[in-house]
Amino acid sequence: MKQRNILTIVFTLFCVATIMAQNVDNEKTGILLVHYGTSNDKSRAQTIDKLNSRVAETFPDCAVVEAYSAPSVIKTLAKRGIKKLYISQALDSLKALGCNKLVVQSTMLLDGVMTEMLRTEVGKVKNDFRAVSVVRPLLYSVDDCRTMIEMLTKSLLADKSVATKKSQVVLVGHGSDSPANAMYSQIDYLLKAEGKSSWHVGTIEGFPKIENVEQQLKNSKNKNVILVPLLYIAGNHQKEDIDGVWKTQLQTKGYHVDVFGKGIGEMTEIQNMIIGKIDAQIKTVNSEKAK
């Protein structure tokens, strides 16, 4: 009788282990791509849509869903018959698809208001997933800034219209009223520290302002300037602010100004960097033990 009980216990444990192994094998990872969003169809196709497609192709075994963090953009597109999901809706979609592991990647540059909102939304449903990894924004650490500089340099040098000109380079970011705005000054400092004395950083709505950039430009006799969007999407901000206000104001000061017409989201190097971050986090959630 005792031997039979032992065999029964062993058999039961074997069945439980088999079921647990099968459950692990059947686990599905969901990838949530969060973008601020844009109503500019051309810019969206070249940046957001392109990245979404590349991520889906790179991780065919994962469910890939996008969300926009800007309600105003979602509402604007909805009036034109283009539906975009809020973050909460996208998370519900991934749960409905049977995902029990979650990787969240945003294309936002700074750790500001939008990324905080993202973390809050993910926090509400965290217990619905066995493992969750929220990837940091693109500019979070000193290494992130160095990587961004390296990627921008490669992309600019690969463009013949830029590489053949000896110009002062001005990276123009959006700017923020959050502490994360300090990242722009950090990039400017790193550029100078690494020998790029003719590279400068300014922001449209933060600090450094265009007037601060002008002070740096004066330190050189070079009157040729290239404005480069430090924006994931170079849509309306490029047209109205960079190619508009900034270019005009610098021209009135005697500078010959060119505008690099790509947002960083169009750069293959940046897309590869984002895909690399996602890949690393998928490996992280896959290595976590079941709760």
Number of C-alpha atoms within 10 A of each C-alpha: 6 7 8 9 10 11 12 12 12 12 12 12 12 12 12 12 12 12 12 13 11 11 12 14 9 12 14 19 26 27 26 24 22 25 20 19 23 21 17 14 11 11 21 19 13 17 22 23 15 14 23 19 11 13 22 15 12 12 17 9 11 19 19 21 20 23 21 20 22 15 14 13 16 21 15 14 18 12 9 9 9 11 12 19 17 16 23 15 14 21 26 12 19 21 17 9 13 15 21 19 24 29 23 23 24 23 25 21 19 22 19 16 12 17 21 11 13 18 13 12 14 20 13 10 14 17 11 17 16 18 21 25 18 18 16 18 18 22 21 14 13 13 10 15 20 17 16 20 16 12 17 19 12 13 18 16 12 11 11 9 11 17 13 9 11 13 19 20 23 23 21 26 26 20 22 19 12 12 10 16 21 16 21 27 16 15 22 21 16 17 19 13 10 9 9 14 17 18 21 25 27 26 24 18 14 17 22 21 16 21 14 14 20 15 10 15 22 10 10 11 8 14 17 16 23 21 24 25 27 25 20 25 26 25 20 14 18 26 13 12 15 23 20 12 16 19 20 14 15 19 14 9 10 10 17 15 19 17 19 19 16 21 19 22 23 21 18 14 17 21 21 14 15 20 18 12 15 23 15 12 20 23 10 14 17 18 10 12 9 10 6
